[in-house]
Amino acid sequence: MTPRRWTVWLFVWIGWTLMGGPGRAQDVSARLQAAWQAFKEARFEDTLRLAQAVLKSDGLNEAARIEALALQAYASVALGRFSTAEERFRAILQLQPAWTPPGEVASPRVLRVFEQARQTSEAERSLWRSLLARWTEAVRRDDWVEAQEVWRQVEQTTWRHPEVRHQVEALGSVWTSAWNELAHFQRAVRDMILIPATPAAVVGVGPTSRQVALQAFYMDAFPVTWERYAAVAQAHGRTVTYPPDRARHPVAQVTWDEAQAFCAWEGKTLPTAEQWEYAARGPQALQFPWGRSFDPARCNTKESRHDSTTPVDAYPNGRSPFGVWDLCGNVWEWTATAAPDGKRVVKGGSFREGKDRALNYESRSWAPDTRRDDLGFRCVLPADGIVRIRERLLTEAQKLSEGRPFQAP
């Protein structure tokens, strides 16, 4: 034979070997025959062992898998291991829901165990579908307390059906990860207010007014206080001192870079000027957070005659339509928006400024390194974190409701 022919035959032989050749199917058939022979001879432990060897075979087709599972079920019934037999019958029903034991092995005990497995399978699948639907609806509503309560019921249930057990484990892994993310996110937004998305937030006034689209975001309910600023700074190796009676006053004397760094420490950012203004004005585009007329009893501006900062929660009647506090007066607030000259836009007025400076749409711009005793800030956080968690969970639930591919044991 020529070298070229030898090369061709070598490649043919290698390919045939990699595909398994005829030997693999013959091995499975021989093992099944041996398992049946052991069963007929009442060697039930050998039956279990030989059938398990079949189940471990590569490329096993469905018919052979069902036959091996059935042999294990019959042998388990004979050995009095009814729970194992039920599990094997449930695995078969997952592959072929209409399957029943053939007449030659359908003894009363086998049929009784099989019927129990069938009824248990149907009951478990019905219960799982019900709990999955309740859990999915709770997630869709962002009702995380209800979702967690439903999942506790799932965890407290003993699932015997292989498919259901597989799905519970699969979704449970995703849920645990998402729940940890959710807990972290909820801690981050604990003292924040959700500002809903809008396609047309009004910013500015008169001829210069315009409409902008904004995604939903969370905003600090209050300006960052001395107490909060010092605690976070200390956690990052910095010491910040302040008079004890100013703990709940807005922090001041902070540059733009320091404000931005603080927000970054908390995984947040400074608000843009548009975000800040919409949070203050609301959908009605108000002049002041509480309405269209100035009221010195609702804020700390020059007209209030405090001549200093006040606690951030001193004016509950001065909240914006979304419930955000202290957006009018007390201290100017840095924003993330750059002015045309490279300075940074500040908004809100202060205790040193009159009411005209405290209008929601008014702003000034200062150099980023500015420090003032009437200049502070607050942080924002995009709301899409919760959306991503919700969508991931709903996607996984949808996969399960449509029937995720399952490999029987």
C-alpha positions as semicolon CSV with decimal commas, in nm:
position;residue;x (nm);y (nm);z (nm)
1;M;0,000;0,000;0,000
2;T;0,134;0,342;-0,093
3;P;0,219;0,600;0,179
4;R;-0,069;0,815;0,057
5;R;-0,318;0,530;0,104
6;W;-0,176;0,463;0,452
7;T;-0,235;0,829;0,542
8;V;-0,598;0,818;0,422
9;W;-0,671;0,499;0,617
10;L;-0,505;0,645;0,927
11;F;-0,732;0,951;0,922
12;V;-1,040;0,732;0,864
13;W;-0,947;0,512;1,160
14;I;-0,885;0,814;1,389
15;G;-1,221;0,970;1,295
16;W;-1,406;0,641;1,348
17;T;-1,242;0,600;1,689
18;L;-1,327;0,955;1,800
19;M;-1,691;0,904;1,700
20;G;-1,704;0,591;1,911
21;G;-1,745;0,342;1,626
22;P;-1,999;0,064;1,659
23;G;-1,852;-0,049;1,990
24;R;-2,018;0,217;2,204
25;A;-2,375;0,118;2,112
26;Q;-2,282;-0,249;2,148
27;D;-2,137;-0,183;2,497
28;V;-2,459;-0,011;2,610
29;S;-2,670;-0,294;2,469
30;A;-2,451;-0,556;2,638
31;R;-2,469;-0,377;2,973
32;L;-2,846;-0,349;2,951
33;Q;-2,873;-0,719;2,872
34;A;-2,647;-0,799;3,166
35;A;-2,858;-0,577;3,393
36;W;-3,178;-0,752;3,281
37;Q;-3,018;-1,091;3,338
38;A;-2,912;-0,986;3,689
39;F;-3,266;-0,866;3,761
40;K;-3,420;-1,195;3,642
41;E;-3,179;-1,381;3,868
42;A;-3,279;-1,160;4,164
43;R;-2,929;-1,008;4,183
44;F;-3,074;-0,665;4,248
45;E;-2,757;-0,492;4,370
46;D;-2,583;-0,604;4,050
47;T;-2,881;-0,471;3,855
48;L;-2,837;-0,128;4,014
49;R;-2,464;-0,127;3,946
50;L;-2,492;-0,236;3,582
51;A;-2,776;0,010;3,511
52;Q;-2,572;0,291;3,666
53;A;-2,283;0,205;3,435
54;V;-2,522;0,245;3,142
55;L;-2,638;0,585;3,270
56;K;-2,277;0,703;3,283
57;S;-2,219;0,613;2,918
58;D;-2,141;0,899;2,680
59;G;-2,394;0,984;2,411
60;L;-2,670;0,775;2,567
61;N;-2,998;0,796;2,375
62;E;-3,333;0,852;2,546
63;A;-3,461;0,495;2,505
64;A;-3,152;0,345;2,668
65;R;-3,163;0,603;2,948
66;I;-3,527;0,521;3,025
67;E;-3,454;0,147;3,021
68;A;-3,164;0,187;3,265
69;L;-3,369;0,412;3,496
70;A;-3,656;0,161;3,486
71;L;-3,421;-0,124;3,578
72;Q;-3,297;0,076;3,876
73;A;-3,657;0,147;3,979
74;Y;-3,759;-0,221;3,956
75;A;-3,453;-0,336;4,153
76;S;-3,511;-0,065;4,416
77;V;-3,872;-0,181;4,462
78;A;-3,750;-0,538;4,506
79;L;-3,500;-0,418;4,769
80;G;-3,765;-0,213;4,949
81;R;-3,599;0,118;4,860
82;F;-3,921;0,284;4,757
83;S;-3,802;0,644;4,772
84;T;-3,519;0,563;4,530
85;A;-3,765;0,382;4,303
86;E;-3,998;0,683;4,308
87;E;-3,710;0,913;4,217
88;R;-3,618;0,697;3,918
89;F;-3,980;0,681;3,801
90;R;-4,005;1,060;3,829
91;A;-3,692;1,094;3,615
92;I;-3,853;0,871;3,352
93;L;-4,176;1,072;3,358
94;Q;-3,972;1,385;3,302
95;L;-3,837;1,231;2,981
96;Q;-4,163;1,066;2,872
97;P;-4,474;1,183;3,064
98;A;-4,693;0,906;2,913
99;W;-4,457;0,620;3,004
100;T;-4,587;0,328;3,213
101;P;-4,414;0,009;3,335
102;P;-4,444;-0,275;3,081
103;G;-4,668;-0,567;3,173
104;E;-4,393;-0,823;3,238
105;V;-4,256;-0,624;3,534
106;A;-4,573;-0,442;3,640
107;S;-4,621;-0,616;3,972
108;P;-4,868;-0,463;4,220
109;R;-4,580;-0,316;4,422
110;V;-4,414;-0,166;4,113
111;L;-4,744;-0,016;3,997
112;R;-4,816;0,123;4,344
113;V;-4,475;0,292;4,368
114;F;-4,503;0,418;4,010
115;E;-4,848;0,567;4,073
116;Q;-4,717;0,738;4,386
117;A;-4,430;0,882;4,183
118;R;-4,668;1,003;3,912
119;Q;-4,904;1,170;4,160
120;T;-4,616;1,326;4,352
121;S;-4,468;1,457;4,028
122;E;-4,791;1,622;3,923
123;A;-4,853;1,769;4,269
124;E;-4,498;1,902;4,301
125;R;-4,496;2,052;3,955
126;S;-4,830;2,220;4,022
127;L;-4,707;2,362;4,354
128;W;-4,381;2,480;4,197
129;R;-4,563;2,651;3,910
130;S;-4,788;2,828;4,160
131;L;-4,500;2,947;4,379
132;L;-4,294;3,049;4,074
133;A;-4,587;3,258;3,943
134;R;-4,630;3,433;4,281
135;W;-4,257;3,497;4,311
136;T;-4,237;3,631;3,953
137;E;-4,527;3,869;4,010
138;A;-4,369;3,999;4,332
139;V;-4,038;4,062;4,152
140;R;-4,221;4,236;3,866
141;R;-4,383;4,472;4,122
142;D;-4,051;4,526;4,303
143;D;-4,219;4,379;4,612
144;W;-3,901;4,226;4,748
145;V;-4,048;4,144;5,088
146;E;-4,316;3,930;4,923
147;A;-4,062;3,773;4,686
148;Q;-3,841;3,674;4,979
149;E;-4,139;3,532;5,170
150;V;-4,242;3,318;4,871
151;W;-3,886;3,197;4,831
152;R;-3,878;3,089;5,197
153;Q;-4,175;2,865;5,118
154;V;-3,982;2,723;4,823
155;E;-3,680;2,649;5,044
156;Q;-3,893;2,491;5,317
157;T;-4,053;2,248;5,071
158;T;-3,893;1,909;5,007
159;W;-3,876;1,869;4,630
160;R;-3,849;1,512;4,502
161;H;-3,920;1,563;4,134
162;P;-3,582;1,586;3,952
163;E;-3,691;1,861;3,714
164;V;-3,844;2,072;3,990
165;R;-3,542;2,021;4,215
166;H;-3,312;2,123;3,932
167;Q;-3,515;2,438;3,861
168;V;-3,532;2,534;4,229
169;E;-3,154;2,499;4,258
170;A;-3,093;2,692;3,935
171;L;-3,318;2,984;4,026
172;G;-3,208;2,972;4,389
173;S;-2,848;3,037;4,288
174;V;-2,952;3,341;4,082
175;W;-3,187;3,465;4,356
176;T;-2,920;3,446;4,627
177;S;-2,679;3,651;4,417
178;A;-2,950;3,903;4,323
179;W;-3,072;3,929;4,683
180;N;-2,720;4,021;4,800
181;E;-2,697;4,286;4,526
182;L;-3,041;4,411;4,617
183;A;-2,951;4,439;4,985
184;H;-2,642;4,642;4,894
185;F;-2,845;4,866;4,663
186;Q;-3,118;4,918;4,922
187;R;-2,860;5,017;5,182
188;A;-2,722;5,269;4,933
189;V;-3,063;5,429;4,868
190;R;-3,193;5,405;5,225
191;D;-3,188;5,785;5,276
192;M;-3,251;5,876;4,914
193;I;-3,563;5,973;4,718
194;L;-3,659;5,815;4,386
195;I;-3,701;6,076;4,113
196;P;-3,897;5,908;3,832
197;A;-3,794;5,921;3,469
198;T;-3,944;6,193;3,251
199;P;-3,930;6,268;2,878
200;A;-3,977;6,642;2,935
201;A;-3,824;6,795;3,247
202;V;-3,847;7,175;3,225
203;V;-3,520;7,354;3,305
204;G;-3,459;7,726;3,293
205;V;-3,724;7,995;3,259
206;G;-3,866;8,223;2,993
207;P;-3,696;8,233;2,652
208;T;-3,406;8,020;2,775
209;S;-3,622;7,739;2,913
210;R;-3,602;7,397;2,751
211;Q;-3,716;7,040;2,803
212;V;-3,482;6,749;2,865
213;A;-3,537;6,376;2,903
214;L;-3,411;6,226;3,228
215;Q;-3,374;5,866;3,336
216;A;-3,498;5,773;3,683
217;F;-3,248;5,837;3,961
218;Y;-3,222;5,848;4,338
219;M;-3,125;6,172;4,512
220;D;-3,011;6,220;4,870
221;A;-3,312;6,327;5,073
222;F;-3,089;6,582;5,251
223;P;-2,766;6,765;5,172
224;V;-2,462;6,574;5,300
225;T;-2,421;6,664;5,667
226;W;-2,104;6,719;5,868
227;E;-2,178;6,399;6,058
228;R;-2,210;6,188;5,743
229;Y;-1,914;6,351;5,571
230;A;-1,683;6,296;5,870
231;A;-1,788;5,931;5,910
232;V;-1,716;5,844;5,546
233;A;-1,392;6,043;5,547
234;Q;-1,274;5,860;5,858
235;A;-1,346;5,525;5,691
236;H;-1,104;5,635;5,417
237;G;-0,828;5,750;5,649
238;R;-0,915;6,118;5,678
239;T;-1,009;6,315;5,988
240;V;-1,275;6,584;5,965
241;T;-1,365;6,792;6,270
242;Y;-1,673;7,007;6,322
243;P;-1,861;7,168;6,613
244;P;-2,078;6,905;6,785
245;D;-2,389;7,119;6,747
246;R;-2,342;7,119;6,366
247;A;-2,363;6,742;6,315
248;R;-2,696;6,767;6,129
249;H;-2,607;7,086;5,945
250;P;-2,499;7,066;5,580
251;V;-2,126;7,019;5,534
252;A;-1,953;7,325;5,386
253;Q;-1,604;7,442;5,289
254;V;-1,584;7,147;5,046
255;T;-1,435;7,183;4,697
256;W;-1,594;7,031;4,388
257;D;-1,327;6,758;4,373
258;E;-1,381;6,670;4,739
259;A;-1,757;6,654;4,689
260;Q;-1,716;6,434;4,383
261;A;-1,473;6,207;4,571
262;F;-1,717;6,169;4,859
263;C;-1,997;6,065;4,624
264;A;-1,762;5,818;4,455
265;W;-1,676;5,667;4,795
266;E;-2,046;5,587;4,832
267;G;-2,074;5,457;4,475
268;K;-2,267;5,768;4,369
269;T;-2,209;6,092;4,177
270;L;-2,295;6,458;4,200
271;P;-2,627;6,542;4,029
272;T;-2,627;6,721;3,698
273;A;-2,781;7,068;3,701
274;E;-3,082;6,925;3,514
275;Q;-3,131;6,644;3,768
276;W;-3,104;6,889;4,056
277;E;-3,353;7,130;3,902
278;Y;-3,611;6,862;3,817
279;A;-3,588;6,719;4,171
280;A;-3,661;7,069;4,304
281;R;-3,930;7,180;4,056
282;G;-4,119;6,856;3,995
283;P;-4,350;6,792;3,698
284;Q;-4,523;7,130;3,748
285;A;-4,195;7,322;3,700
286;L;-4,243;7,517;4,025
287;Q;-4,045;7,830;4,110
288;F;-3,972;7,706;4,463
289;P;-3,974;7,348;4,590
290;W;-4,310;7,395;4,765
291;G;-4,489;7,613;4,510
292;R;-4,484;7,934;4,307
293;S;-4,468;8,189;4,589
294;F;-4,177;8,252;4,825
295;D;-4,225;8,179;5,194
296;P;-3,937;8,253;5,436
297;A;-4,089;8,009;5,686
298;R;-4,012;7,719;5,449
299;C;-3,638;7,772;5,395
300;N;-3,317;7,930;5,523
301;T;-3,239;8,230;5,301
302;K;-3,133;8,585;5,381
303;E;-3,498;8,670;5,448
304;S;-3,508;8,406;5,725
305;R;-3,238;8,601;5,918
306;H;-3,053;8,303;6,059
307;D;-2,717;8,426;5,925
308;S;-2,588;8,069;5,943
309;T;-2,672;7,717;5,833
310;T;-2,959;7,529;5,994
311;P;-3,018;7,153;6,038
312;V;-3,103;6,988;5,707
313;D;-3,438;6,866;5,842
314;A;-3,545;7,203;5,988
315;Y;-3,801;7,280;5,715
316;P;-4,039;6,988;5,650
317;N;-4,280;7,226;5,474
318;G;-4,008;7,321;5,228
319;R;-3,979;6,980;5,063
320;S;-4,002;6,945;4,686
321;P;-4,290;6,765;4,506
322;F;-4,083;6,444;4,525
323;G;-4,013;6,487;4,897
324;V;-3,652;6,611;4,877
325;W;-3,549;6,838;5,166
326;D;-3,355;7,163;5,185
327;L;-3,322;7,242;4,814
328;C;-3,392;7,610;4,877
329;G;-3,135;7,810;5,072
330;N;-2,911;7,691;5,357
331;V;-2,610;7,613;5,129
332;W;-2,541;7,629;4,759
333;E;-2,494;7,281;4,616
334;W;-2,231;7,163;4,370
335;T;-2,350;6,987;4,055
336;A;-2,165;6,772;3,804
337;T;-2,238;7,021;3,525
338;A;-1,955;7,233;3,388
339;A;-2,018;7,594;3,287
340;P;-1,886;7,718;2,949
341;D;-1,587;7,878;3,123
342;G;-1,486;7,552;3,291
343;K;-1,629;7,641;3,631
344;R;-1,891;7,421;3,798
345;V;-2,260;7,504;3,823
346;V;-2,405;7,546;4,173
347;K;-2,774;7,569;4,259
348;G;-3,018;7,636;4,541
349;G;-2,907;7,962;4,700
350;S;-2,790;7,987;5,060
351;F;-2,849;8,156;5,394
352;R;-2,641;8,449;5,263
353;E;-2,852;8,498;4,949
354;G;-3,196;8,644;4,893
355;K;-3,499;8,468;4,752
356;D;-3,417;8,559;4,392
357;R;-3,102;8,347;4,410
358;A;-3,298;8,058;4,562
359;L;-3,536;8,014;4,269
360;N;-3,526;7,655;4,144
361;Y;-3,408;7,754;3,798
362;E;-3,139;7,999;3,916
363;S;-2,773;7,898;3,920
364;R;-2,423;8,033;3,955
365;S;-2,084;7,891;3,863
366;W;-1,768;7,879;4,070
367;A;-1,417;7,746;4,022
368;P;-1,384;7,381;4,131
369;D;-1,139;7,473;4,409
370;T;-1,382;7,718;4,573
371;R;-1,441;7,680;4,947
372;R;-1,723;7,868;5,117
373;D;-1,914;7,840;5,441
374;D;-2,237;7,837;5,239
375;L;-2,139;7,578;4,977
376;G;-2,217;7,206;5,013
377;F;-2,354;6,920;4,803
378;R;-2,564;6,604;4,784
379;C;-2,533;6,283;4,579
380;V;-2,740;6,091;4,325
381;L;-2,750;5,730;4,210
382;P;-2,897;5,592;3,884
383;A;-3,212;5,388;3,943
384;D;-3,121;5,131;3,679
385;G;-2,945;4,913;3,939
386;I;-3,278;4,782;4,062
387;V;-3,400;4,750;3,703
388;R;-3,103;4,530;3,609
389;I;-3,164;4,304;3,909
390;R;-3,534;4,275;3,829
391;E;-3,480;4,203;3,460
392;R;-3,220;3,935;3,530
393;L;-3,454;3,755;3,769
394;L;-3,752;3,780;3,534
395;T;-3,541;3,646;3,247
396;E;-3,440;3,341;3,451
397;A;-3,798;3,283;3,566
398;Q;-3,917;3,302;3,205
399;K;-3,665;3,037;3,103
400;L;-3,798;2,804;3,371
401;S;-4,163;2,866;3,287
402;E;-4,089;2,780;2,925
403;G;-3,916;2,457;3,028
404;R;-3,541;2,463;3,077
405;P;-3,359;2,163;2,926
406;F;-3,308;1,900;3,194
407;Q;-3,071;1,607;3,207
408;A;-3,214;1,322;3,415
409;P;-2,978;1,150;3,662
